Amino acid sequence: MILSELTEGMTWAKRGNKVVRKFRCVSGRRKSRVVSNPAQCFAAPDLKKRIKMKMTRARLGARMARKAKKTKRVNPASKRVAALNKASR
């Protein structure tokens, strides 16, 4: 896992209303996903959570998307995350 820590890119993300440092997976099953711990990039998937999320998206997908879009536009922490990540590009 030492190798993965060297290759994973650092990024900013939200945890609640706080802005924290996280990692963007560059390889593994979760490639290009933002995770809090680089070891998660290679972790086995939790099938129960995956199925539950699939059901939730089928039920509330459009509503979840609208809410996320509004949050990213309105929430000060989301705006800060966007600005910090834009600076690192």
N, C-alpha and C positions, 0 to 999 in steps of 0.2 A: 504493500500500500504506500510505501514511501514514494515510489515512482508516480503514482496517481496524484499525490499532493503537489508534486512539482508541475504537473501538466494541467491541473484544473485551474481555470481562470477565476479570478476574484471578481465579484460583482456586488452591488448594493441591492437590498430587498427589504420588504416590510415584514415585521413580526408584530402583529397587532398594529399599534400606531407608532411603533419605534422603527427607526431605520438601522439595519444591521448588515454586517458583511456576510456574504454567502459565496458559494462556489458554483460555477457553471461547468457541468460535466462535458468533457471533450471526447470521451469515449465511453464504452460500456453500454448497457441496456438503456440507461437514461441520458443518452447523448443530447446535449444542448439544453437540458433541464437545469433549473436552479435548485440546489440542495444545500442544507445547512452543514453537512459533513461530507467530505470527498469520498468516504467509504460507501456512501449511499449509491454512488454511480454504478457500483458493481454488485449491489445487494440483490438477492432474489426477490421477485415481486410478491407482494401480499395479495393473493388471489381474492380473498374475501373483500378487502378494501376496493380492489379493482372492480369487482362485480357490483358492489354497493354504489360506487361512484357512477358506473354505467347506468344503473337504474335511476339514480338521482338526476343525471343529465337528461335521460329520456323524459323524466317527469318535469324538470324545472330548467332545462337547458337555456331556453330563450330568456327566461327571467334572470337566471344567474349571469348571463352575458350582459344584459342591460344594467344590472346592479354593479357588475365589475367595471363597466364602461363609465358609469356615473362616478364611482368611487375614484377611479384614476383621474377623472377630470376635476373633482371637487376636493378630495382629501389632501391636506397639506403634506402629509408624509408621503403620499403617492407622487405628488409633484416633485418633492425633494429627491426621491428615488430616481425618477425620470431624468432630472437634471444631473444628478451624480453619475448615472450610467452613460448619459450622452457625453459628458466630459471625458470619460475613459475610452470612447470610441476613436 
